[in-house]
Amino acid sequence: MTRPSYVRLAASASTAGVLLLSSLLAGCSAGGATAASAANDGTVVKGGTIVYGHEQEPPCLYGGWLQEAYIDRNILDSLVTEADDGSIKPWLATSWNISSDGLTYTFTLKPGVKFTDGTPLNAQAVADNFAYWEKGGNSTAQVSIDPYFKSAQALDATHLKVTLNKPYLPLLTMLTQAYMGILSPANIKQGTQAVCNDPIGSGAFKIQQWKHGQEVILVRNPGYTSWPATADHQGPAIVDEVDWKFLPDPIERYASLTTGETNIIYDVPTVDWANAKANYQVTDYITPGKPVSVYLNTSRGVFTDELVRQAFAYGANRKAAVQAAFHGVIPYEGNPSVSQATPGYDPTVAQAYAYDPAKANQLLDQAGWTTRNAAGYRTKNGKELDVTFAYPAGSVITSEGATLLQILQQQWKQVGFNVNLIPETQAETFAGKFSTPDSYDAQPWYWTSPSAAILWIVWRPSTAASPNYSNSSFYNNNQLATLIQDGNSAATTVAADRYYWQAQQIIQDNAAAVGLYTQFMSIAVAKNLHDVWLEKSQGEPVFEDAYFTK
């Protein structure tokens, strides 16, 4: 999940009629998108409505949170897309050239593309979007290209020049994210609320209605001409409509699939995993970027002491707790800074801080927390070893995730930590209630990103002149910053990875965060619905190729 900007800072294939559509491979891979199914026998249905049961309703339909990106991927087109093998493929941009110094990217755009409001999607429209991102119009798009982006200029209707301040090797990969979907400039001029409630793009679908608290109705864009190279067919969407329902209760959501009220659901409850695998088409996806890990507040409180942070990491059997809470479905992730699905991931870092209560006790003794009170919690100079652990229950941590935290809470108690779990509502999270150094000691978050450049977004030092609201550990390390920047500006991915590995090691060695589990996306699809697939860079469900059979 990308954090909100205020907190440190979620059928016919063509007019030719019914086609027999090609299918993508069924199944899943550890780090990439896959098709939900392949059609076997059955007649392709023209049109129809997909009823999709999603989990969380975002505050806006466009923005810097993954839950917003899920919707945006179906209504906005991007310059480029990412294939399953990680290569960058054409989308709105049919080709691009990079200058020898790595500072200038020249994109050639598809001609004749129009937004669903009828205005042209040309080079100036894309340049206007870059300017909009840089002004904070999309906080995640902004931090994904800062401080490297300098300018975007339309050379003519179909040629765009993007100039950088310094080389940025992951630029194309970062541009594949739905946060970089292109909005109609006319929509942007209407203001923040218009973009929030009715973002207008050139995608396979457009928003017909947002029934707050219930659903978003997406309807087919009959004039769709700008499908990505990774699409499964060429032409407008095959179905007529997608009813994107918000079903936050996991029991209700899964039941809606079993009763036929929905055709597809998001976030299959792990308790129902075996049943879903037996009866539906299940696809899972490990989101690249920063996994769900616990930021430890290094600026104030008990975690200013590195020994205490390390003891916290050693003091709970995080791997076993993850397996128990998620029934062995969602993978444990010991690397707190980069998910195992992310290029540039260092698997050796994930092996640190294996459960060792004796080591945790030794470190706490060394840090001066040598006595215990009647409740069993450690004390030092009469002060209890208290941890205010605020967690975004309405946006990051599911009910199963809350179970995990309760298991860990009891384990941390055994070594002497009094962990006070505070569930944040989504309203509190988006109001920034738990975003300042004095509001928590520990807090779990994730950040989605298809590149290890996420390290710069999350761990860039925060200064008065240039605050980093995403550095939720308030951890400033200039050596770390230099390594990440060297990786971002390296000439090759091999060279970049060497820097990224060193950066991950520093974060782990200093226990600036504690790893928990991968951000995990799954869908379960009825057997008569085909070719719903998950986009590679972030795992959004894509409906432009989907169709029913009977």
N, C-alpha and C positions, 0 to 999 in steps of 0.2 A: 504494500500500500504506500502510496505517496502521501505525505502529510499535507494537510491543508496549509495554505500559504501563511496564515496568521499564527500558526503554531510552529514554533521553531522550524519555525515557519509561522466506485467502489464504486395447375401451374403451367406457365409456358416459358421455356428458356428463351424464346424469341417469338416474333410474330409468325415464324414458320410453323409454330404449333408445338406439339409435344415431342420432345427428343428423348432418346435413351441417353441418359447422362453418364459420363464417366465417374467412377467412384475412387475415393482415396482409400488408402489402407486403413483397416480397422485397428484399434488398439491404442497404445500409448508409448511414449518414450520418456526417459528421465528428464530430458531438458527441452523438448520441442513440442510443437503442435501436431496433432494428428487428426484424421477424420473420425467422426463418430461411428460411421458405418459404411458398408458397401451394400448396395441393393442386390438382391438375388432374384427371386421370382416376384412377379407382381407388375401391375400396370401403373405407370407414372400418372399421378393426378395433376391436372392443370389447376393452378391456384390453390386456394385453401388458406386456413389461418393456423399458425403455430401458436399454441398457448405455452408460454415459457414461465416457469416458476423460479424467480430470482430470490435472493436472500435480503439484501439491504437496499433501501431506497436512499439515494443520495440527495443532498440539499439542492443540487442543480443538475441539469442534464448535460452540462458541459463544465469541465474544470479539471483540477489537478489530482483528483482522487481516482483510484482504480475503478471504483464503482461507477464513476462517471465515464471513464474510458470504455467500460464494457458497452455502454449504450452508444457512445460516440463512434466506435469502430463500425457500427452498422449504418450510420448516417453521414459520416465524414470520410473523405478520401485523403490519403497522405501522399507525399512526394514519392516515397519508396516503400517497399515492403520487405520482410525478411522471410526467406525460404526455410524449410525444415533443417537444411544443412548449415544454416547461419549465413548464407550468402545473401547479398542485397540485390533485389530484383526491381524492375520498373513498376511504377503505379501511375501516378499523375505525370511523373517524369519518365520519359521513354529512354533517356540516356543522360549521361553526365560526364564531365571532364574535370579533372583535378590538376591544378597547376603543380609544377615540379617542386615548389616550395611549400606545398600543402596549404596555402592560404586562400586560394580562390577555387570555388566550385561553380561550374556553369552547367545548369540544368536545361534540357530541352523538354518542353511540356507537350502533352497530347493536345492537339488543336481541337477547337469546337466544344470543349467540355463546358457545361453550364451547371450552375447551382440550381437547386429546386425552386428558387424564387425567380428563375429566368435570367439572372445576371451571368455574365461570362466568368468562367474560372480561367483567368489568364495569368501571365507572369506578375502583373501588378497586384492582382488579388493575393497571390502567394507572398509577395513582398510585404503587403499590408498585414498579413498574418504574422510574419516574423516581427514586424514592428509592434503588433498587438501583444505577442508573447513577451517581448522585451519590456513592455510597459507593465507587465504583471497580469495581463489578460488571462494567461494560464500559468500558474505558478510553477508547475512541474515542467512545462515546456521551457520556461525561462531558465530554471536552474539546470536543465539538461544541456543548455548550450552556453551558459555563462561560465567563465568570463571570456570565452573564446570568440563568440559571435561579435562581428563589427557592423556589418550592414548587409542588406539584401536589396538588389536593384533590378528592375525589369529592363532588359535590353530591348526587347520588343514583345509582342504578344505571347510568344512561345519560348522565350529564352530568359532565364533568371540567373543573375550572378550573386553568389553569396560569398562575402569576404570575411575572413577571420583575423583576429588580432595575433594569433599564434596557431601553429598546427594543432589539430584536434583529431586524432586518429579515429575515434568512435563516432564522428559526426553522423555519417550515413546510418549507422546502426541506431543511434539515438532518434533519428528522424522517422524510424519505422513505428514508433509508439503512437497510440491513438491520441495522446496529448497533442501531437503535432498534426492532427487532422485539420484540414483547411476549411475555415468558416467563410461564408459570404461576407465581403466587406460591408455590404448594405446592412446585414444583420449586426455586425460589429458596431456600426454607427447608430443603431437603435438603442444601444446601451447595455449595461451589465444585466439588467433584469430580463431583457429580451433574449440575450444569449443564454442566460440561465434556464429560462422556461421553454424556449423554442429555438435551439441552435439550428442553423440552416447550413447544410452542406451540399455535396454533389453525390452522395452515396446511394447505395442500392435501396435504401429506405428513407422516408422522411417522417417526422413526428406529426401525427394527426391530433393527438390529445394526451395531456398528462393529467390523470385523475389522481391527485395527491393522496397518498396513503393507500392507493390501490394498484394502479398500473399505468404504464405508458403504452399508447397504441402507435405502432409503427406501420406505415402503409408503403406499399411498393412504389418505387420511383420508376414509372414506365419509360422515362427518357434516359435511363442509366446507360452511360457509354464508357465509364472510366474504371472498369474492374481491374484489380491488380493482376500481375503476372502469376500470382499464386492461386488465383481463383480456379474453381473446378469447371466452370463453364463461362462462355462469353455471352453477355446479354443481360437484360434486367433480371431482377430476382424472380424466382419461379413461383413462390407463394405470393398471395395477395397481401398478407398482413401478419404481423407478429404482435401478440398481446403479451407484453412484458410485465408480468404480475409480481408484486412484492409480497413474498411469503416468508417472513422472518423466522417463524417457528419451524424448526427442522422436522418435527413430527407431522405437522400439517403439510409441509412442503412435499415430503416423501409420499404421504398419503394421497396427495393430489395426483401424483403420477400413477399410483396403483389403482386409483378409481377412474382414471382416464380424464380427469378434469384438466390436466396439463399433458402436453406431449413430451416435455423435456424439463428437467429441473437442474438447478445449479447447486453445488456444494452438497453432494450426497452425504447424509449422516453416516459416519463410519460404523455405527452400530447396525446399519442396514446395508453395509457394503456387500456382504456375501449374497444377500437376497437380490440386490440391484444387479450384481454381476450375472446372476443366474437368469434374470428375467428381462433385462434391458441392455441396451448398448451403452457401456460405461467407458468414458474417456477421462483420464486424469493427466494433470500437468503440473510440474513443479515450476513455480514462477521464478525467473531469474531476478537478480538484484540483491537487496539485503533481505535475509530471511527474518522470520519472527524471532527477534532476540531482545534481551532486556537491556535497555540503556541504563547505566549506572551513573548517577549524578556525581561527577568528580569535582564540582565547584563548591559544594557545601554538604554538611551532614556526614554520616558515617563512612560514605564511600569516597571521601577525599583521601582516605588512606588506602594505598594500593594493596596492602596486605589484607585488609578487610574485603576488598573487591575480589581478590583471589580466593579468599576463604569462602565467599558467597558462591563462587563458581565450583569449588571443590565440594561444597557442603550439601549438595542435592544430587540424587541420581536422576539427572535430567533425561537421559536416554530411556531408562526404564519407565519413567513417568510419562514421557511422550508416547511410548508404545502402549501403555495401559490406557491413557486417556483417549487415544485415537484408534484403539483396537488394532494396532499394528499397520494401519493404512497410511498415515501421514509420516513421512520420514523425519527422524531426528536430525538436527543440524547443529553441530558443535562449533562451526565457524560463525561468529556473530556478525561478521561484516559483509560476507559475500555468500550467496546461496550456491549450492552445488550445481545448479542449472546454469550458472553464469560463466561465460568465457572468462578465463583468467582466474578461476577459482583454485585455491591451494588446498588440496585435501589433507595435507599434513597438519595444517593449522586446526582443523576440526578435531583432531585427536587430543588436544590439550584439555586439561582440567577434567579428566575422568573422575568419576565419583570416588572421593577419598575423604571420609569424615575425619580420620586421624590427622590428615594434612590440614584440613580446615580448622580443627581444634588447635593444632600447633601454630598456625598463622594467627589465629585470634589471640592466643596466649602471647605471642610475640608482639602483637599490636597493643597489648595492655588490657585486653578484655578478659581478665583472669578469674573473675568471680561470677557466681550465678545467684539470682534472687530466688525467692520461694517458688516462683512460677517456672523456673528453669531457664530463664533468659540470662544472657551474659550481661555483666555490668562493668563499668569503668568509672572510677571516681564518683560513684553513686548514680551514674547515668545508665539507663537501660539501652541495650543494643537494638534500637527500634528502626524498622525500615517501613517508610510510607510507600506502598507499592500500588500506584494508580494504574488501572488498565482500561483501555477504551472498549468497554463491553458492547457499545453500540456501533462499533465500526471496525475493530480489529479482532477482538477475542470473541469467538463463538461460545456457545454453551459448553461444548466439549473442551474448548480452550480454557474456560473458567474452571472446569474439573481438573485440568492439568495444574493450574495455579494453586488450587486447593491441596493437591497432592504434594507439590513442592513446598508449600507453606509449612506443612507438617514435618517435612524432611529438614528444612532450614531451622525449625524449632529445635530439633535434636542436637544441633551444634551450637545453639544459643541465640539465633536471630528471632526477634519478634516481628514477623512480617505482617503488616496490616494491609489486607487487600481492600482496595477501594475501587469498585466498578464505576467507570465514567459512563454517563449517558452520551448518546451521539450529540445531543445539544450542548452538553458541557464540553465535549471534545472540540466541537466546531466553534465554540465561544472562547476557546483557549484557557479554560479554567485550570487545567493541569499542564501548563506550558512554560512556567517560569522556574528558575532555580530553587525557589523557596516552596514550590508546590508538591514536590515528590522527591523520593530518593531513588526509586526504580520505576521503570515504565517500559512495557513491551510495544514494539512497533515493527513494521516491515516497510520496505521501499521497493517498488517494482522498477526494474531497469534491465534492458537486454545487454548491458555492458558493465564491466568492472569499473567504469567511470562513475558508477554510483558511489564509489569511495570518496570522490571529490565532493559530490553533493552532500553526503552525510557527515564527512569528517573534516571538511575544510575548516581551519581555525576561524573562530568568530572574534571579530574585533569591533570596537566602537564605530569605526568608520565603515566597516563592512561586516555587519552581523550575519551569522549563519544560523537561521532559525531551524535548520534541519539537524544541527549538531546537538542532539537531545541528551548527550552525556556531558555537554559543555566541556569537552575534552579538546584542548589545544596542544598540538605537537607540530612544531615547524619542520622537523625531519620527516614526519609522516606526510605533511602537505607537499614537501618537495618531491618525495617519491611518487605520490599520486600524480602530480603534474608532469613529472618525467614520463610516467606511463601514458598519460593522455596524449602527450606530444611525441611519443616515440615513433620511429619510422616504420616499424613492423609490429605485428601482434606478438611475435616471439619476444622482442625486446620489451614491449609494453608489459607482458605478463611477468617478467622478472621484477619489474618495479612494483607491480600490483601484489605479487607474492610477499615482497618485503613489507609492504604497507599492511597487509593482513596480519603478518607476524607481529608487528608493533602493536596493533590494536589488541590482539590476543594476549601478548606478553603482559601488557599493562592492564588487562581485564577492564577495558573501558566499556565493554558490553559482555553479556553472557548469552551464548547461543541456546536456542530452544528447538525450533522445528522449521521446516521449509514452509513458505507460503504456498498453499496447495489448492489447486482449482480442479474441480471435477464436474462432469455432467452425466446424467443418465437420460437416455433417449428412448422413446417408444420404438418398437421394431418396425413400424410402418413409416417412420420419418428418417430420411437419409441425408447424408452429406452436410450435416452440421459439423463444422470443424473449429478448432481453436487456433487463433492467430499466434504465430511463433513468439513475438517479442514480449507479449504480456498474457496471452492465454484468453483473450476475449472470445466468446462464442460468436461465430460468423454465420449469418443466416442467408446470405445472398445466393448460395448454391443449393440450399435445402429444398427438399421436395417430399411429398407423400407418395406412397404406393397403396394400391388396394388389390 
